[in-house]
Amino acid sequence: MTENAIAKEIVDAAFRIHTTLGPGLLESVYHAVLAYELAQRGLQTVSQQAIPVVYGTIRIDIGFRADLIVEDRVIVEIKSVEVLAPVHKKQLLTYLKLADKRLGLLINFNAALIKDGITRIVNGLEEEESRAKSQGRQEHQLTLRALVSCRFEVEDLARYLRKG
């Protein structure tokens, strides 16, 4: 499963939870329910995983704890606050770098609409996807050119056969 496919499942689960429970509960409640919902969908989820911080020759074994790591690919940070602060986004990006992950979701369940409470943070993911999309467009354009070329060849052959 790609990071984006995993993220889609996480967002869908967060929407379902928010629709059912609404805003205003403790982060720990949303954390437990989201872990449960993702497990029900067959996704492997690790809660409160310690991520070490290495600085030079020093290793700090519990540099931070990721709220959820889903399928060992996506970090989910759960909040239930009035307003997300800019530091929350920076924090998640730092977590992604330290854990060597490419995608994180910052989910604030206290938002009135959950779509306004979900922030996607990337660590190198978009560049790779953009290259893949660009390559796909180029291949699509080549295929289209080949089809157009074939069409003209078929039309020319049909005209030739009608004359003969």
C-alpha positions in Angstrom: 0.0 0.0 0.0 1.3 3.4 -0.9 1.6 6.3 1.6 -1.3 8.0 -0.1 -3.5 4.9 0.0 -2.8 4.6 3.7 -3.5 8.3 4.2 -6.8 7.9 2.5 -7.8 5.2 4.9 -6.7 7.3 7.9 -8.6 10.3 6.7 -11.7 8.2 6.1 -11.4 6.7 9.6 -11.0 10.2 11.1 -14.0 11.4 9.3 -16.1 8.5 10.6 -14.9 9.0 14.1 -15.5 12.7 14.1 -19.0 12.3 12.6 -19.8 9.7 15.3 -18.2 11.3 18.4 -17.9 14.9 17.4 -15.2 17.4 18.7 -14.4 18.1 22.3 -13.0 14.8 23.7 -9.5 14.2 25.1 -6.8 13.3 22.6 -6.4 9.9 24.3 -10.0 9.0 23.4 -9.5 9.9 19.7 -6.1 8.1 19.8 -7.6 4.9 21.1 -10.6 5.0 18.7 -8.5 5.8 15.7 -6.1 2.9 16.4 -9.1 0.6 16.8 -10.8 1.9 13.6 -7.5 1.4 11.6 -7.1 -2.1 13.0 -10.6 -2.9 11.9 -9.6 -1.9 8.4 -6.7 -4.3 8.5 -4.0 -1.7 8.9 -1.0 -2.4 11.1 -0.8 0.4 13.7 1.8 1.0 16.4 0.9 3.4 19.2 3.3 5.7 21.1 6.4 4.3 19.4 9.6 5.7 20.8 11.7 7.2 18.1 15.4 7.9 19.0 17.2 11.1 18.3 20.8 10.8 17.1 23.0 13.8 17.4 26.7 13.2 16.5 27.7 10.3 18.7 24.9 10.8 21.2 21.7 8.6 20.9 18.7 9.6 22.9 16.5 6.5 22.8 13.2 8.3 23.6 13.6 11.5 21.5 9.8 11.5 21.0 6.9 9.2 20.8 4.8 9.0 17.7 1.1 8.9 18.4 0.5 6.4 15.7 2.6 4.9 12.9 0.5 3.2 10.3 1.8 0.3 8.2 5.3 1.5 9.1 4.9 4.3 6.6 2.7 7.1 7.8 3.0 9.0 11.1 -0.2 10.3 12.6 -0.2 13.0 15.3 -3.5 13.5 17.1 -4.6 16.7 18.7 -7.7 18.0 20.3 -7.0 21.7 20.6 -8.8 24.9 19.9 -6.3 26.0 17.2 -3.3 24.2 15.8 -0.1 26.2 16.3 2.6 26.5 13.6 4.9 24.5 15.9 2.6 21.4 15.6 3.4 21.2 11.8 7.1 21.8 12.3 7.1 19.2 15.0 5.6 16.6 12.7 8.0 17.4 9.9 10.9 16.9 12.4 9.4 13.6 13.4 9.2 12.5 9.8 12.8 13.3 9.2 14.0 11.6 12.4 11.9 8.5 11.7 12.8 8.5 8.0 9.2 8.6 6.9 7.8 10.5 4.0 4.2 11.3 5.0 2.5 12.5 8.2 -1.0 13.5 9.1 -1.7 16.0 11.8 -5.3 15.5 12.9 -7.1 18.0 15.2 -10.3 16.3 16.3 -11.5 19.5 18.0 -12.2 21.2 14.6 -15.9 21.9 13.8 -15.4 20.2 10.5 -12.8 17.4 10.4 -11.6 18.4 6.9 -10.4 21.7 8.5 -8.6 19.7 11.1 -6.4 17.5 8.9 -3.0 18.7 7.7 -0.8 16.7 5.4 2.9 17.1 6.0 5.4 15.6 3.6 9.1 14.8 3.7 10.1 14.3 0.1 7.0 12.5 -1.0 5.5 15.1 -3.4 8.7 15.4 -5.4 8.7 11.7 -6.2 5.0 11.6 -6.9 5.4 14.7 -9.2 8.1 12.9 -11.2 6.0 9.8 -11.5 3.0 11.8 -12.6 5.1 13.7 -15.1 6.5 10.5 -16.4 3.0 9.1 -16.7 1.8 12.2 -18.6 4.8 11.8 -21.0 4.0 8.1 -21.6 0.3 9.0 -22.0 1.2 11.7 -24.6 3.4 9.2 -26.5 0.6 6.7 -26.5 -1.9 9.3 -27.8 0.5 10.3 -30.6 0.9 6.6 -31.5 -2.9 6.1 -31.6 -3.4 9.3 -33.7 -0.6 8.1 -36.0 -2.2 4.7 -36.3 -5.6 6.2 -37.0 -4.2 8.2 -39.9 -2.4 5.1 -41.3 -5.7 3.1 -41.0 -7.6 5.9 -42.8 -5.0 6.1 -45.5 -5.2 2.3 -45.9 -9.0 2.4 -46.1 -8.9 5.1 -48.8 -6.3 3.2 -50.8 -8.4 0.0 -50.6 -11.6 1.9 -51.7 -9.8 3.3 -54.7 -8.4 0.0 -55.8 
